[in-house]
Amino acid sequence: VPTLSVEDNILLPLVPTNPNEDEAKAKLDKVLGQFNIRDKQHTIVRNLSGGEQQRVAIARALINNPKVIIADEPTANLDEKLSKDFINILQTLKKSNKTIIVATHDPIFFDLDIVDRIIEIKAGKII
């Protein structure tokens, strides 16, 4: 959400669960550190770089510790280092029995040992 702060963006998915303040702060602190955006916590998202916005979106998606993670072009706006950092996070998530579905054109994913299956789509058909 471009008009909210990084903190408010990341906390948004917690609203339906109504966590206590300490729990919400602990979850927020964890993902801010995980994605190296703690110093941007009070910045309005539209004022961030594309890569920083991507990291905020990923942090927001992970704050509720979902069992299934769907990522559409997750490394599209990340530099090489941040892409590798994101892949390291995916490796950690996979080790904790998360199901991860990635739609991507990024060749960095094709040879990863965390990839169990590749499904290629061409002209709207699975090949």
C-alpha positions as a Markdown table, in Angstrom:
| # | Residue | x | y | z |
|---|---|---|---|---|
| 1 | Val | 0.0 | 0.0 | 0.0 |
| 2 | Pro | 2.0 | 3.0 | -1.3 |
| 3 | Thr | 0.5 | 5.6 | 1.1 |
| 4 | Leu | 1.2 | 3.7 | 4.3 |
| 5 | Ser | 4.4 | 3.5 | 6.3 |
| 6 | Val | 6.6 | 0.4 | 6.0 |
| 7 | Glu | 5.5 | -0.6 | 9.6 |
| 8 | Asp | 1.8 | -0.1 | 8.8 |
| 9 | Asn | 2.1 | -2.1 | 5.6 |
| 10 | Ile | 3.8 | -5.0 | 7.2 |
| 11 | Leu | 1.3 | -5.0 | 10.2 |
| 12 | Leu | -1.8 | -4.9 | 8.0 |
| 13 | Pro | -2.2 | -8.7 | 7.7 |
| 14 | Leu | -2.3 | -9.0 | 11.5 |
| 15 | Val | -5.4 | -6.9 | 11.8 |
| 16 | Pro | -7.9 | -9.8 | 11.5 |
| 17 | Thr | -6.0 | -11.8 | 14.1 |
| 18 | Asn | -6.0 | -8.9 | 16.6 |
| 19 | Pro | -2.7 | -9.7 | 18.3 |
| 20 | Asn | -1.6 | -8.0 | 21.5 |
| 21 | Glu | 0.9 | -5.2 | 21.0 |
| 22 | Asp | 3.9 | -7.2 | 22.3 |
| 23 | Glu | 3.2 | -10.0 | 19.8 |
| 24 | Ala | 2.7 | -7.6 | 16.9 |
| 25 | Lys | 6.0 | -5.8 | 17.8 |
| 26 | Ala | 7.9 | -9.0 | 18.0 |
| 27 | Lys | 6.7 | -10.2 | 14.6 |
| 28 | Leu | 7.3 | -6.8 | 13.1 |
| 29 | Asp | 10.9 | -6.7 | 14.5 |
| 30 | Lys | 11.6 | -10.2 | 13.2 |
| 31 | Val | 10.7 | -9.4 | 9.6 |
| 32 | Leu | 12.2 | -5.9 | 9.6 |
| 33 | Gly | 15.5 | -7.5 | 10.6 |
| 34 | Gln | 15.1 | -10.4 | 8.2 |
| 35 | Phe | 14.7 | -8.1 | 5.2 |
| 36 | Asn | 17.1 | -5.4 | 6.4 |
| 37 | Ile | 14.5 | -2.6 | 6.4 |
| 38 | Arg | 14.4 | -1.7 | 10.1 |
| 39 | Asp | 15.8 | 1.8 | 9.2 |
| 40 | Lys | 12.9 | 2.3 | 6.8 |
| 41 | Gln | 10.2 | 1.4 | 9.4 |
| 42 | His | 8.5 | 4.8 | 9.4 |
| 43 | Thr | 9.1 | 5.7 | 5.8 |
| 44 | Ile | 6.1 | 5.9 | 3.4 |
| 45 | Val | 6.3 | 3.0 | 1.0 |
| 46 | Arg | 6.0 | 5.2 | -2.2 |
| 47 | Asn | 9.3 | 6.9 | -1.1 |
| 48 | Leu | 11.2 | 3.6 | -1.2 |
| 49 | Ser | 13.2 | 2.2 | -4.1 |
| 50 | Gly | 11.7 | -0.7 | -6.1 |
| 51 | Gly | 13.8 | -3.2 | -4.3 |
| 52 | Glu | 12.8 | -1.9 | -0.9 |
| 53 | Gln | 9.2 | -1.9 | -1.8 |
| 54 | Gln | 9.6 | -5.6 | -2.9 |
| 55 | Arg | 11.1 | -6.4 | 0.5 |
| 56 | Val | 8.2 | -4.7 | 2.3 |
| 57 | Ala | 5.8 | -6.8 | 0.3 |
| 58 | Ile | 7.6 | -10.0 | 1.1 |
| 59 | Ala | 7.8 | -9.1 | 4.8 |
| 60 | Arg | 4.0 | -8.4 | 4.8 |
| 61 | Ala | 3.4 | -11.7 | 3.1 |
| 62 | Leu | 5.4 | -13.6 | 5.8 |
| 63 | Ile | 4.4 | -11.8 | 9.0 |
| 64 | Asn | 1.6 | -14.3 | 9.7 |
| 65 | Asn | 3.8 | -17.3 | 9.1 |
| 66 | Pro | 1.7 | -18.8 | 6.3 |
| 67 | Lys | 1.9 | -22.5 | 5.4 |
| 68 | Val | 1.8 | -21.8 | 1.7 |
| 69 | Ile | 3.7 | -18.9 | 0.0 |
| 70 | Ile | 2.9 | -17.8 | -3.5 |
| 71 | Ala | 5.4 | -15.5 | -5.1 |
| 72 | Asp | 4.9 | -13.8 | -8.4 |
| 73 | Glu | 8.3 | -12.6 | -9.8 |
| 74 | Pro | 9.7 | -12.2 | -6.3 |
| 75 | Thr | 13.2 | -11.1 | -7.5 |
| 76 | Ala | 12.1 | -8.9 | -10.3 |
| 77 | Asn | 13.1 | -5.6 | -8.5 |
| 78 | Leu | 15.9 | -7.0 | -6.4 |
| 79 | Asp | 19.6 | -6.8 | -7.1 |
| 80 | Glu | 21.7 | -9.9 | -7.1 |
| 81 | Lys | 22.6 | -9.8 | -3.4 |
| 82 | Leu | 19.0 | -9.2 | -2.3 |
| 83 | Ser | 17.8 | -12.0 | -4.7 |
| 84 | Lys | 20.3 | -14.4 | -3.0 |
| 85 | Asp | 19.1 | -13.2 | 0.4 |
| 86 | Phe | 15.5 | -13.9 | -0.6 |
| 87 | Ile | 16.5 | -17.4 | -1.9 |
| 88 | Asn | 18.1 | -18.0 | 1.5 |
| 89 | Ile | 14.9 | -17.1 | 3.2 |
| 90 | Leu | 13.0 | -19.5 | 0.9 |
| 91 | Gln | 15.5 | -22.2 | 1.8 |
| 92 | Thr | 14.8 | -21.6 | 5.5 |
| 93 | Leu | 11.1 | -21.6 | 4.9 |
| 94 | Lys | 11.3 | -24.9 | 3.0 |
| 95 | Lys | 13.1 | -26.5 | 5.8 |
| 96 | Ser | 10.2 | -25.5 | 8.1 |
| 97 | Asn | 7.8 | -27.4 | 5.8 |
| 98 | Lys | 6.4 | -24.5 | 3.9 |
| 99 | Thr | 4.9 | -25.0 | 0.5 |
| 100 | Ile | 6.4 | -22.4 | -1.9 |
| 101 | Ile | 5.0 | -21.6 | -5.3 |
| 102 | Val | 7.1 | -19.3 | -7.5 |
| 103 | Ala | 6.1 | -17.9 | -10.9 |
| 104 | Thr | 9.2 | -16.4 | -12.4 |
| 105 | His | 11.4 | -15.8 | -15.5 |
| 106 | Asp | 14.5 | -15.5 | -13.3 |
| 107 | Pro | 16.9 | -18.3 | -14.3 |
| 108 | Ile | 18.5 | -18.1 | -10.8 |
| 109 | Phe | 15.6 | -20.4 | -9.6 |
| 110 | Phe | 15.9 | -23.1 | -12.2 |
| 111 | Asp | 19.0 | -24.9 | -10.7 |
| 112 | Leu | 18.3 | -24.4 | -7.0 |
| 113 | Asp | 18.3 | -27.5 | -4.9 |
| 114 | Ile | 15.2 | -26.3 | -3.1 |
| 115 | Val | 13.2 | -26.6 | -6.3 |
| 116 | Asp | 11.2 | -29.9 | -6.3 |
| 117 | Arg | 9.3 | -29.3 | -9.5 |
| 118 | Ile | 9.4 | -27.0 | -12.5 |
| 119 | Ile | 6.2 | -26.5 | -14.6 |
| 120 | Glu | 6.8 | -24.5 | -17.8 |
| 121 | Ile | 4.0 | -22.7 | -19.5 |
| 122 | Lys | 4.2 | -21.6 | -23.1 |
| 123 | Ala | 1.3 | -19.9 | -25.0 |
| 124 | Gly | -1.0 | -20.6 | -22.1 |
| 125 | Lys | -0.3 | -24.4 | -22.1 |
| 126 | Ile | 1.7 | -26.5 | -19.7 |
| 127 | Ile | 4.6 | -28.1 | -21.7 |
